[in-house]
Amino acid sequence: MNTPLNRTILLLDIERYSDRDDIEQAFLRRMLYDIADQTLDAAGIGSPQRLRADRGDSVMELIDANAPVSVLLRTLLTEVPVQLRRTNRLAASSAQIRLRAVLATGYVAVDAHDGWVGSDLNHACRLLDATLLRNALRERPDDFALCVSDSVHQGIVRHGHPGIRPEDFHHIAPESKNGRLSAWLYGPVPAPGTDRRRGTESGVRTPESDTSGEEDTKAAAKPVELRIPGTTHIAGNQYGVAGGANQGDFTFSFDQRAGKEQT
């Protein structure tokens, strides 16, 4: 294995790639390559400064540490949404492309089989696969969700370089199979919720583990009664209502949970 070298790491991944057929996947891959090439070209990063690894539904770029990260980040924030908008305007609904991205820095070594090795790279890949980033993309109207590593935030984002607003980045701590990660998400953090495929995410509880709302639920479950003198008596709570007329033999009940009506 060669000596690890300091590199900028850029990862781009296509949303819902495996849901498409072969023709659509081939189209999406071409679009992904075009977007990656045009973005890096716009940032002034030429082929000699780049090393690419193809992962099917994603690409990984190792970029020379001398290439300015601030320029690359600013280009990602401005150029990628424009390219996605341009591409998706002309694409069928089944071929729409939406991207997750991670920008990080760290030490990576390339072995004799052209494999990439490094804990900083592993960290970036886990961020790319985090449920929180996936959920963020689902809420993005511009088809693009980006997070940056702590090192990029510390060295670039927090200093407010032109075109980069520190207040637009929010710290996240998504869960991974190796424990919690630390990164900074561009744009709003998705609302708490559970992705059944992934389990519990940072700030997200499964129904079994969430006890924070028990007091609110108990309060909401307190029966509420409505009486209209001489006519009808209705009683209920958040789970349903029950009541009856005070004349004749007719009564009714309704259980919201079961979705059944009885007369």
Secondary structure, 3 states (H helix, E strand, C coil): CCCCEEEEEEEEEECCHHHCCHHHHHHHHHHHHHHHHHHHHHCCCCHHHEEEEECCCEEEEEEECCCCHHHHHHHHHHHHHHHHHHHHHHCCHHHCCCEEEEEEEEEEEECCCCCEECHHHHHHHHHHCCHHHHHHHHHCCCCEEEEEEHHHHHHCHHHCCCCCCHHHEEEECCEECCEECCEEEECCCCCCCCECCCECCCCCCCCCCCCCCHHHHHHHCCCEEEEECCCEEEEEECCEEEEEECCCCCEEEEECCCCEEEC
